[in-house]
């Protein structure tokens, strides 16, 4: 109820603010009628149009302003920002350059230039711009966060982690920086440290389902499946239609050997996101665990229709066909799995109980002897 009231109050405040800006805009236009070359009025008019989200009109207004006075760095910077909103990124870079040529210590222009270069994929130049901004204002947590993001894109993971740490040191309730730091630490398999990051982020943003999802993922990797299940259920309570949350709910139930429930969750996920090969693989494996072999084969076929060369699917299909007594099909699918990924499936094939009946089949002996030779090397 409180959240609903807050949203209504926020909308009302936004409407009041928009009306105030509209009145200021009318006033600007009135004064410009009497003084059409007043640079301050044109600049104010341009800014107000941008505040209302009327970016094409703001763009024309800034161009008129710059035609009257082209030596004001703030006008160039605001013009560049409007160009970004209109999707003219290359022109925005040029405009930010004009602002910085007039005022080299303009931290905001360096920061926004970095953002624009990052969007253009000019990553090293973006990093250089962020570094110039930080040299001017080292206490900018959003700058440190943006710097961390571009370092991630440059695959400089240790440097990115250091940047995100700077961001959260300067602003301990900066949820996004905690998220990014936690994600990178998890990718580095530093799961305890990652869990602490997501916990800190949740303290600042407790209604963020995505954070519960990430925290659940970490707990699952730590083998804490009951805690992982409880956490992913918190994500689902906040976002009950999210397919990835249902997928991870199903995976976690599978780890707990609650296969009937896992099947139900994975099916829910696939109803919401059918083009997801990993979801079909997980469902196929769950159905195999439930000894629903034909249904498992069908699920693996769905995964293969999305990504054709998956040894995992072929291997488990081979096991399902063997369980059904369809040894020719089992042999063919095992052959495909071993051709795609000899390791680890050579070793698995020699130990798999479901494939035991194949060992007495003459057609399978050569394939399994080859697997034995590969394992013994």
C-alpha positions as CSV (number, residue, x, y, z in Angstrom):
1,X,0.0,0.0,0.0
2,X,2.8,2.4,0.9
3,X,4.6,1.6,-2.3
4,X,1.5,2.3,-4.3
5,X,1.0,5.6,-2.6
6,X,4.6,6.5,-3.2
7,X,4.2,5.8,-6.9
8,X,1.1,7.9,-7.1
9,X,2.8,10.7,-5.2
10,X,5.8,10.5,-7.5
11,X,3.6,10.7,-10.6
12,X,1.7,13.7,-9.2
13,X,5.0,15.5,-8.4
14,X,6.3,14.7,-11.9
15,X,3.1,16.2,-13.4
16,X,3.4,19.3,-11.3
17,X,7.1,19.7,-12.3
18,X,6.3,19.3,-16.0
19,X,3.6,22.0,-15.7
20,X,6.1,24.3,-14.1
21,X,8.7,23.7,-16.8
22,X,6.0,24.3,-19.5
23,X,5.2,27.6,-17.9
24,X,8.8,28.6,-17.8
25,X,9.1,27.7,-21.5
26,X,6.1,29.9,-22.4
27,X,7.8,32.7,-20.5
28,X,11.1,32.2,-22.4
29,X,9.3,32.3,-25.7
30,X,7.5,35.5,-24.7
31,X,10.8,37.2,-23.8
32,X,12.5,36.0,-26.9
33,X,9.8,37.7,-29.0
34,X,11.1,41.0,-27.7
35,X,14.8,40.0,-27.5
36,X,15.5,37.3,-30.2
37,X,19.3,37.3,-29.8
38,X,19.4,36.8,-26.1
39,X,21.8,33.9,-25.6
40,X,20.8,33.2,-22.0
41,X,17.2,32.9,-23.0
42,X,17.9,30.6,-25.9
43,X,20.1,28.4,-23.7
44,X,17.4,28.3,-21.0
45,X,14.7,27.5,-23.6
46,X,16.9,24.6,-25.0
47,X,17.4,23.2,-21.5
48,X,13.7,23.3,-20.7
49,X,12.8,21.5,-23.9
50,X,15.3,18.8,-23.0
51,X,13.9,18.6,-19.5
52,X,10.5,17.9,-21.0
53,X,12.0,15.2,-23.2
54,X,11.4,17.2,-26.4
55,X,14.9,16.4,-27.7
56,X,14.5,17.1,-31.4
57,X,13.1,20.6,-30.6
58,X,15.8,21.1,-28.0
59,X,18.4,20.2,-30.6
60,X,17.2,22.9,-32.9
61,X,17.1,25.4,-30.0
62,X,20.7,24.6,-29.0
63,X,21.9,25.0,-32.6
64,X,20.3,28.5,-32.6
65,X,22.0,29.2,-29.2
66,X,25.4,28.1,-30.5
67,X,24.9,30.2,-33.7
68,X,24.7,33.2,-31.4
69,X,27.5,32.2,-29.0
70,X,29.8,29.3,-29.6
71,X,32.3,29.9,-26.8
72,X,30.3,28.6,-23.8
73,X,31.4,25.1,-22.7
74,X,28.2,24.4,-20.7
75,X,26.1,25.0,-23.8
76,X,28.3,22.7,-25.9
77,X,28.0,20.0,-23.2
78,X,24.2,20.3,-22.9
79,X,24.0,20.2,-26.7
80,X,26.1,17.0,-26.8
81,X,23.9,15.4,-24.2
82,X,20.8,16.2,-26.4
83,X,22.6,14.7,-29.4
84,X,23.0,11.5,-27.4
85,X,19.3,11.5,-26.6
86,X,18.6,11.8,-30.3
87,X,21.0,8.9,-31.1
88,X,23.6,11.1,-32.8
89,X,26.5,9.7,-30.9
90,X,29.4,10.6,-33.2
91,X,28.2,14.2,-33.4
92,X,27.9,14.2,-29.6
93,X,31.6,13.2,-29.3
94,X,32.5,16.2,-31.4
95,X,30.3,18.5,-29.3
96,X,31.9,17.2,-26.0
97,X,35.2,17.8,-27.6
98,X,34.2,21.4,-28.3
99,X,33.2,21.8,-24.6
100,X,36.5,20.4,-23.4
101,X,38.6,22.5,-25.8
102,X,37.0,25.5,-24.2
103,X,37.3,24.1,-20.6
104,X,39.7,21.2,-20.2
105,X,38.9,20.8,-16.5
106,X,35.2,20.2,-17.2
107,X,34.7,16.9,-15.3
108,X,31.0,16.4,-16.3
109,X,32.0,16.7,-20.0
110,X,34.8,14.1,-19.6
111,X,32.4,11.7,-17.8
112,X,29.7,12.0,-20.4
113,X,32.2,11.8,-23.3
114,X,33.4,8.5,-21.7
115,X,29.8,7.2,-21.6
116,X,29.3,8.1,-25.2
117,X,32.5,6.6,-26.4
118,X,31.7,3.4,-24.4
119,X,28.3,3.2,-26.2
120,X,30.2,3.5,-29.5
121,X,32.5,0.7,-28.5
122,X,35.6,2.9,-28.3
123,X,36.6,1.3,-25.0
124,X,40.2,2.5,-24.5
125,X,39.2,6.1,-25.4
126,X,36.2,5.8,-22.9
127,X,38.6,4.6,-20.2
128,X,40.9,7.5,-20.9
129,X,38.0,10.0,-20.6
130,X,36.9,8.4,-17.2
131,X,40.5,8.7,-16.0
132,X,40.6,12.4,-16.9
133,X,37.4,13.0,-15.0
134,X,38.6,11.1,-12.0
135,X,41.9,13.1,-12.0
136,X,39.7,16.2,-11.6
137,X,37.1,14.7,-9.1
138,X,38.4,11.5,-7.5
139,X,35.4,11.2,-5.2
140,X,32.8,10.2,-7.9
141,X,31.4,6.8,-7.1
142,X,29.4,6.7,-10.4
143,X,32.6,7.5,-12.3
144,X,34.4,4.6,-10.6
145,X,31.5,2.4,-11.4
146,X,31.5,3.3,-15.1
147,X,35.2,2.9,-15.2
148,X,34.8,-0.6,-13.8
149,X,32.2,-1.5,-16.5
150,X,34.5,-0.4,-19.3
151,X,37.4,-2.3,-17.7
152,X,35.2,-5.4,-17.7
153,X,34.6,-4.9,-21.4
154,X,38.4,-4.7,-21.9
155,X,38.7,-8.0,-19.9
156,X,40.8,-6.3,-17.3
157,X,39.0,-8.0,-14.5
158,X,41.3,-7.3,-11.6
159,X,41.3,-3.6,-12.4
160,X,37.5,-3.6,-12.8
161,X,37.2,-5.2,-9.3
162,X,39.4,-2.5,-7.9
163,X,37.3,0.2,-9.5
164,X,34.0,-1.2,-8.2
165,X,35.6,-1.4,-4.7
166,X,36.4,2.3,-4.9
167,X,32.8,3.0,-5.8
168,X,31.3,1.1,-2.9
169,X,33.9,2.5,-0.5
170,X,32.8,6.0,-1.4
171,X,29.1,5.2,-1.4
172,X,28.3,2.1,0.7
173,X,24.6,2.0,-0.4
174,X,25.5,2.1,-4.2
175,X,23.5,-1.0,-5.1
176,X,24.6,-1.2,-8.8
177,X,28.3,-1.1,-7.9
178,X,27.8,-3.9,-5.3
179,X,26.0,-5.9,-7.9
180,X,28.9,-5.6,-10.4
181,X,31.5,-6.3,-7.8
182,X,29.6,-9.4,-6.6
183,X,29.2,-10.7,-10.2
184,X,32.9,-10.4,-10.9
185,X,33.9,-12.0,-7.7
186,X,31.5,-14.9,-8.4
187,X,33.0,-15.3,-11.9
188,X,36.4,-15.5,-10.1
189,X,34.9,-18.2,-7.9
190,X,35.3,-16.0,-4.8
191,X,31.8,-17.0,-3.7
192,X,32.0,-15.9,-0.1
193,X,33.1,-12.4,-1.0
194,X,30.5,-12.3,-3.8
195,X,27.7,-13.3,-1.4
196,X,28.7,-10.4,1.0
197,X,28.4,-8.0,-2.0
198,X,24.9,-9.1,-2.9
199,X,23.9,-9.0,0.8
200,X,25.1,-5.4,0.9
201,X,23.3,-4.6,-2.3
202,X,20.1,-6.1,-0.9
203,X,20.4,-4.0,2.3
204,X,20.2,-0.9,0.0
205,X,17.7,-2.4,-2.4
206,X,15.6,-5.1,-0.7
207,X,12.9,-5.3,-3.4
208,X,15.3,-6.3,-6.2
209,X,14.5,-9.8,-7.4
210,X,17.6,-9.9,-9.6
211,X,19.8,-9.7,-6.5
212,X,18.0,-12.7,-4.9
213,X,18.6,-14.6,-8.1
214,X,22.3,-13.9,-8.1
215,X,22.6,-14.7,-4.4
216,X,20.8,-18.0,-5.0
217,X,23.2,-18.8,-7.8
218,X,26.1,-18.3,-5.5
219,X,24.6,-20.4,-2.7
220,X,24.0,-23.2,-5.2
221,X,27.6,-23.1,-6.3
222,X,28.6,-23.3,-2.6
223,X,26.5,-26.5,-2.3
224,X,24.0,-24.7,0.0
225,X,20.9,-26.0,-1.8
226,X,18.3,-25.4,0.8
227,X,19.4,-21.8,1.3
228,X,19.6,-21.4,-2.5
229,X,16.0,-22.6,-2.8
230,X,14.7,-20.2,-0.1
231,X,16.5,-17.3,-1.8
232,X,15.3,-18.0,-5.4
233,X,11.8,-18.3,-4.0
234,X,12.2,-14.7,-2.7
235,X,13.1,-13.7,-6.2
236,X,9.9,-15.4,-7.5
237,X,7.8,-13.7,-4.9
238,X,8.9,-10.4,-6.4
239,X,8.8,-11.5,-10.1
240,X,6.6,-14.6,-10.5
241,X,6.7,-14.5,-14.3
242,X,10.4,-14.4,-14.8
243,X,11.5,-17.5,-16.7
244,X,15.1,-17.5,-15.5
245,X,14.0,-17.6,-11.9
246,X,11.8,-20.6,-12.6
247,X,14.7,-22.2,-14.4
248,X,17.0,-21.8,-11.5
249,X,14.3,-22.8,-9.1
250,X,14.0,-26.1,-11.1
251,X,17.8,-26.6,-11.1
252,X,18.0,-26.1,-7.3
253,X,15.1,-28.6,-6.7
254,X,17.0,-31.0,-8.9
255,X,20.1,-30.7,-6.7
256,X,17.8,-31.6,-3.8
257,X,16.5,-34.6,-5.7
258,X,13.0,-33.2,-5.6
259,X,12.5,-34.2,-9.3
260,X,8.7,-33.9,-9.6
261,X,8.8,-30.3,-8.3
262,X,11.9,-29.6,-10.5
263,X,10.0,-30.8,-13.5
264,X,7.1,-28.5,-12.7
265,X,9.4,-25.5,-12.3
266,X,11.4,-26.2,-15.5
267,X,8.1,-26.6,-17.4
268,X,6.9,-23.2,-16.1
269,X,10.2,-21.6,-17.2
270,X,9.9,-23.1,-20.7
271,X,6.3,-22.0,-21.1
272,X,7.6,-18.5,-20.6
273,X,10.8,-18.9,-22.6
274,X,10.7,-21.8,-25.0
275,X,13.8,-20.9,-27.0
276,X,16.2,-21.8,-24.2
277,X,18.4,-24.9,-24.8
278,X,19.7,-25.1,-21.3
279,X,16.2,-25.2,-20.0
280,X,15.3,-28.2,-22.3
281,X,18.5,-29.9,-21.2
282,X,17.7,-29.5,-17.6
283,X,14.2,-30.8,-18.2
284,X,15.5,-33.8,-20.1
285,X,17.9,-34.7,-17.4
286,X,15.1,-34.3,-14.8
287,X,12.8,-36.6,-16.8
288,X,15.5,-39.1,-17.1
289,X,15.9,-39.1,-13.3
290,X,12.1,-39.7,-13.1
291,X,12.6,-42.6,-15.6
292,X,10.3,-40.9,-18.1
293,X,12.7,-41.9,-20.9
294,X,10.7,-41.1,-24.0
295,X,9.7,-37.7,-22.6
296,X,13.4,-37.1,-21.7
297,X,14.4,-37.9,-25.3
298,X,11.8,-35.4,-26.6
299,X,13.1,-32.7,-24.3
300,X,16.7,-33.3,-25.5
301,X,15.5,-33.1,-29.1
302,X,14.0,-29.6,-28.3
303,X,17.4,-28.6,-27.0
304,X,19.2,-29.9,-30.1
305,X,16.7,-28.0,-32.3
306,X,18.1,-24.8,-30.8
307,X,21.8,-25.8,-30.5
308,X,22.5,-28.9,-32.7
309,X,25.9,-29.9,-31.5
310,X,25.4,-30.7,-27.8
311,X,27.2,-33.8,-26.6
312,X,25.4,-33.7,-23.3
313,X,22.0,-34.2,-25.1
314,X,23.2,-37.0,-27.3
315,X,24.9,-38.8,-24.4
316,X,21.8,-38.7,-22.2
317,X,19.6,-39.7,-25.2
318,X,21.9,-42.7,-25.6
319,X,21.3,-43.7,-22.0
320,X,17.5,-43.2,-22.4
321,X,17.4,-45.3,-25.6
322,X,19.4,-48.1,-23.8
323,X,16.9,-48.0,-20.9
324,X,14.1,-48.5,-23.5
325,X,16.0,-51.4,-25.1
326,X,16.5,-49.5,-28.3
327,X,20.1,-50.4,-28.6
328,X,20.7,-49.3,-32.2
329,X,19.5,-45.8,-31.4
330,X,21.5,-45.8,-28.1
331,X,24.7,-46.7,-30.1
332,X,24.1,-44.0,-32.7
333,X,23.5,-41.3,-30.1
334,X,26.5,-42.4,-28.1
335,X,28.6,-42.3,-31.2
336,X,27.5,-38.7,-31.8
337,X,28.3,-37.7,-28.2
338,X,31.8,-39.2,-28.4
339,X,32.5,-37.6,-31.7
340,X,31.6,-34.1,-30.4
341,X,33.2,-34.4,-26.9
342,X,35.5,-37.4,-26.4
343,X,36.3,-36.1,-22.9
344,X,34.6,-36.7,-20.5
345,X,32.1,-38.9,-22.3
346,X,34.6,-41.7,-23.1
347,X,35.1,-42.2,-19.4
348,X,31.4,-41.8,-18.6
349,X,30.4,-44.3,-21.2
350,X,32.6,-47.0,-19.6
351,X,31.1,-46.5,-16.1
352,X,27.4,-45.7,-17.1
353,X,25.1,-48.4,-15.7
354,X,22.4,-47.6,-18.2
355,X,24.8,-48.4,-21.1
356,X,25.7,-51.8,-19.6
357,X,23.5,-53.7,-22.1
358,X,25.4,-52.2,-25.0
359,X,28.6,-53.9,-24.0
360,X,27.2,-57.2,-25.2
361,X,26.3,-55.8,-28.6
362,X,28.9,-56.6,-31.3
363,X,28.3,-53.2,-33.0
364,X,29.1,-51.4,-29.8
365,X,32.3,-53.2,-28.9
366,X,34.5,-51.2,-31.3
367,X,33.2,-47.9,-30.1
368,X,33.6,-48.9,-26.4
369,X,37.1,-50.3,-27.1
370,X,38.0,-47.0,-28.6
371,X,36.7,-45.2,-25.5
372,X,38.8,-47.5,-23.3
373,X,41.9,-46.7,-25.3
374,X,41.2,-43.0,-25.1
375,X,40.8,-43.2,-21.3
376,X,44.0,-45.2,-20.8
377,X,46.1,-42.8,-22.7
